[in-house]
Amino acid sequence: MYEDKLVRIKNINKVSKHIGKDVANTLGIPLNELSIYIKPKEIKSLLKQYAVRKDEDYMLNTVILQKIYREVNNWVLGIQLCKMSAEGQLETRWDDEQNCMLFESLKIEGDDEDGEEIL
């Protein structure tokens, strides 16, 4: 049976920056703008939160790394959604039934139901 072994992080700062670069590339965010959304020290904090601690070392496996990556990705997406709402590009409302924030595209006068412009 496949066992996902833990590996020691040699340099947590480098791993933090690498995760940030990967998320920026995946989301199409220029690397120099990534710090608007999340800073390496915040990614480092997530690494410390999720990693397994053995003595003085932090240990990761692919499952833990995927959780951290997903967390950073969701963090950036959440900030992007909030920014778009603040700029008036999205409608935002709280849904008590689902217990979450909902983001919807705004209906613009002259648009049909699909958001396509009516000539």
C-alpha positions in Angstrom: 0.0 0.0 0.0 1.2 3.5 -0.8 2.3 5.5 2.2 2.9 9.3 1.8 6.0 9.8 3.8 6.8 13.0 5.8 9.7 15.0 4.6 11.6 17.7 6.6 11.4 21.3 5.5 15.0 22.5 5.2 14.1 26.2 4.6 10.5 27.2 5.5 11.0 30.7 4.0 11.9 29.2 0.6 9.0 26.8 0.7 6.6 29.7 1.6 7.8 31.8 -1.3 7.6 28.8 -3.7 3.9 28.1 -2.7 3.2 31.8 -3.2 4.8 31.7 -6.7 2.8 28.6 -7.6 -0.5 30.1 -6.5 0.3 33.4 -8.4 1.1 31.4 -11.5 -2.1 29.3 -11.2 -4.3 32.4 -10.7 -2.5 34.5 -13.3 -1.5 37.1 -10.8 1.8 38.9 -11.5 4.3 37.9 -8.9 5.0 41.5 -7.9 1.3 41.9 -7.0 1.0 38.8 -4.9 1.9 40.6 -1.7 -1.4 42.7 -2.1 -3.2 39.4 -1.4 -0.9 37.4 0.8 2.6 37.8 2.1 5.3 35.1 2.5 5.1 35.4 6.3 1.4 34.6 6.2 2.1 31.5 4.0 4.9 30.6 6.5 2.3 30.8 9.3 0.0 28.4 7.4 2.9 26.1 6.9 3.6 26.0 10.6 -0.1 25.5 11.4 -0.5 22.5 9.1 2.9 20.9 9.2 3.8 18.0 11.6 6.3 19.1 14.2 9.1 16.7 15.1 11.6 18.0 17.5 12.7 21.3 16.0 11.7 20.4 12.4 8.5 20.9 10.4 7.5 17.9 8.3 5.2 17.8 5.3 3.8 15.3 2.9 1.7 15.8 -0.2 -1.6 15.8 1.6 -0.5 18.5 4.0 1.1 20.5 1.1 -2.2 20.3 -0.9 -4.1 21.6 2.1 -1.7 24.6 2.5 -1.9 25.3 -1.3 -5.7 25.2 -1.2 -5.8 27.5 1.8 -3.5 30.1 0.1 -5.4 29.8 -3.1 -8.8 30.3 -1.3 -7.3 33.2 0.7 -6.2 35.0 -2.6 -9.6 34.3 -4.3 -11.5 35.6 -1.2 -9.6 38.9 -1.3 -10.1 39.2 -5.0 -13.9 38.7 -4.6 -14.0 41.3 -1.8 -12.0 43.7 -3.8 -14.4 43.3 -6.8 -17.4 43.8 -4.5 -15.9 47.0 -3.0 -15.3 48.3 -6.6 -19.0 47.6 -7.4 -18.2 44.8 -9.9 -20.1 42.1 -7.8 -23.2 42.1 -5.6 -22.5 40.6 -2.1 -25.0 39.2 0.3 -25.1 36.9 3.3 -27.1 33.7 3.0 -28.4 32.6 6.4 -29.6 29.2 5.1 -26.2 28.3 3.7 -24.3 30.3 6.3 -22.0 31.9 3.8 -21.3 35.0 1.8 -22.6 34.9 -1.8 -21.1 36.9 -4.6 -23.2 37.6 -7.8 -22.5 39.5 -10.9 -24.4 42.8 -11.1 -27.2 43.2 -13.6 -26.4 46.1 -15.8 -29.1 48.0 -17.6 -29.3 46.9 -21.2 -28.0 43.3 -20.4 -30.2 40.2 -20.8 -30.4 37.5 -18.1 -27.0 36.0 -19.1 -25.2 39.3 -18.7 -24.9 39.8 -22.5 -25.4 43.2 -23.9 -28.7 43.8 -25.7 -28.3 46.1 -28.7 
